[in-house]
Every structure is written in structure tokens, then in C-alpha cells.
Amino acid sequence: MRHELHQLMEERNLDFAIVRGSLLHNPAVAYMLNGVQVFSTTIIIPRHGTPVILYNDMERDDAESTGYVLLNQKDLFNKPAENAPRDAHERAFMTFDRMVEMTGVTGRVGLYAVGDIRRNYLLWRSLLLARPEIELVAEDVPDLFEQLRLTKDEEEIAHIGYCGSRAADVFKAMEEFLSSHSQYQGVVVDEHGGVAGLITLEDVLEELVGEISDETDIIEHHIIRVKDNEWIVLGKADIEGVNEKIGMEIPESKEYDTFSGYVLYKIERIPKEMEQINIGNFIITVKEMEGNRIKKYSVKQTSTQLKT
């Protein structure tokens, strides 16, 4: 983490900063993770001390590599599911309030979140009413993380120079490799001379510069809007994406990570293909199954609350 973070918090009189949301299109989360691949998280940053990062069990190793204090999301659920509030907002507030309590958040707090603005606003409004010791700070432009991205210390400048030098070496080696290979693919052999696999120039390039997309690649979208109030949702779609794009307000829970997991948790059985399931004011239709695995749903929003 950059040295200027605590200094800027001191200058802005911030006791805590809370960074929340998905890694995608979220500069504050990307800054704090600094290359670590944790898809969605909350990071609590005290003015003095080590940040705390929330993680799920599948991303524990990645979260640990940040060097931050670890807090398992499961620890935020201090009530059995059957005793949890029925209202989605109340459940979300309960876990958020528990997080604030466990991490000792108090005083002047800056919130840096990208996602469902209404949901974040309701969470913070409820939190401020319940905890008068917290003052939510509205920052001027540039905010804390915009300012951090504009400043660099001597260590970072030296690191940028080192990365530039290494990148130049890599590109030179890549140019020599490409110019000396007329074939676009080759056979990889193991130490015994046996065939281990096939490698292409694209494989080599992707190891150097990351994933390369071309006209032959198929991009899989997990949530597709087909009408104003109707979507196609893959079973493996993550809960945060469903909440952001459809507004279902599915609460966070240790019981599920995907949309299929949530549906199965609600109905407590494996549905049949083309079966309709009513949850809140949404009609969920099982569109495609592969064995017991649900691959695709149709989700339609109605104007009235439906009976389950």
C-alpha cells in the first residue's frame, strides 16, 4: 500500500476509509488490491494501522496475499438463517453493522463504493441512525483515492522505472522470438521426449501481455436484458451482478455465492426444467438444465409481490 494513504487521511481528518464493491470499474478497490484478484470485497482502512479485508472462503489465499488483516464474511452472520430478518435491506444492514462493530469503525468516515447507489445510500442512512458516533464525510474533488493516483513517492517512481526496463527487455525478446519462428504453432515435448501438448504463438503472447480477444472468441455474458423487465440469467451469475443489473436485492449469505445457489436455497429442492418460481416480485423460470445443474434462467419482474 502506498505510503501517502495514511498521510492524506491525516490531512483530510479521516479516521476511517471504507472501500466497497467489485474489482471491475472500481478504481478505489483496484488501488487497494494492487493487482490481487479478489472479485468483490470490502476493505476497512484505519488512519493508523493495517487495513482489514473481507473475504469468502474461495478467495482466502488471494485476500491473504494483500498483507491486510483478514475477516471472513461468515463471521458477519451472527444469527441463524431462520432468525434473520425477512426484509432484504434489514438483513444487509445487520451484516454491515456487524462489520462496523467488529472492525471498530468510528469518527469521520469516507465511503468509496461503486454499485447500487440506492442500496449503498440506504445502508449508510440506517447505519448513521443506529450509530451516532459515526460521521459520514463528503469529500471534494479530487477525493482520497483520486489524489492517491495522482501522487507517487520515490519508491513508486523507482518501481515504474524498473518495470519499464523489464518491459523493454520482454518486448525485445518477444520481437526476436516472433521473427525467428515462421510456424504459428509447435509441439511441446517433456523430458522423456514424449508429446506434452500443443502451443501457439497466441499462447506465448497471452503469457506476456494477458488475454487476447479476437473474432473467433465467444464472450459469455452472465446476465442479458431481453425486455424492459425481463432478463436471461446464467446459473453461475454472481449475486452482486444480479443485484446491480436487476435490482433483486438478494442479501449476502454464506449459504450461496451464485444465482443458482440462491434459488436452491430459497426453494430447498432441485426444480424441474421450465418450472416457474416466485420470489418477491420476480417470476423465475428454469430455462435450461444439464442433469441436476441449472444452466439458465428467465427472470421477469412484476409490479406486485407474488406468493412463493
Steps between C-alpha positions, in 0.01 A plus 500: 500500500631849415655701780289806421169334596528556877653843443208611282249359751677709766480813285129442426427412863359158411498242779396217267452440128277219373549368147217278377389322185622306200854514367361580154464872419581593861825702524501510882473120532758449224739740677471323835530150350806608298477216248349235730201329336217516756181550301282676756589614850489765769821649639500700824796737530582662837701820506757322716543128457460222245192479273248220547374308195180293483532174310308185416651154535570463127715817494682461832847445349464804274375717787788382720753609236395866553665499843183641658321367806253230390131496595288210374160606370350204689591670828257782420201267528437480872144365471370172355333541160158419646534789750626755248272791401276429201556840342802501265610849607482406869714192438757702304510764774540236771815359336636847415445621857671187630801575277522856637480368857766230450748739334448788746394758240422836663554873449529662158458237226542524123306248287628406154257263329393421145177308443137539594483864618156458660611191693818668626307813599239300697772302675685811611185687599401210727852476638522871584165485680613196702853626572516876571874467575561470123515807274483432127731742318424641154831576330582761240650409162755351482398254772746294703564231237502738205772696682694181575506407134644842418788475748800267506787472745865424415450127550212492250694708246793256527260206462348655185849542355585139580176375341567711191849354465373144546216562251752622240703181550187287463386674181847467349507128580146462362597676176797266458283195574227598254744585221682168539186281490321459171261242642197620698489192720730232633507175694614506862700196615580388853838390641447148365437618146128428520235743370373723782273724293465765233602866537421792271646848462178633654571292813844659526365852448226453759757393758677831438218752458189325636188363335461587130153511345435457132206441267497126578465544877154468652427741787256352748268748669353380827204741498323612179208743492240384246219744589447795734406267785643164389849348504680177414724407795757220505499280807865589571431877502630659820258654750646851486459510122136390529431767762667774295344417163157374605450656843385183677667607828613146579666511843857388557519154655752224566243256359545599132734682260314467169147562374433124479621463857256769611204342317575154644540654847156663471305197373709232679479250210612452140239646263390360166571650160244770404378516861399848621613626841363814663740699718387846612370679194704285258393197297799271449470233230750214469588514129783248463639219714786252466429213736434661837693814406296803397678683218255775409201688642248752374435771762195726459412787732134566582332799662358301792638277774445133410431204724785251518 
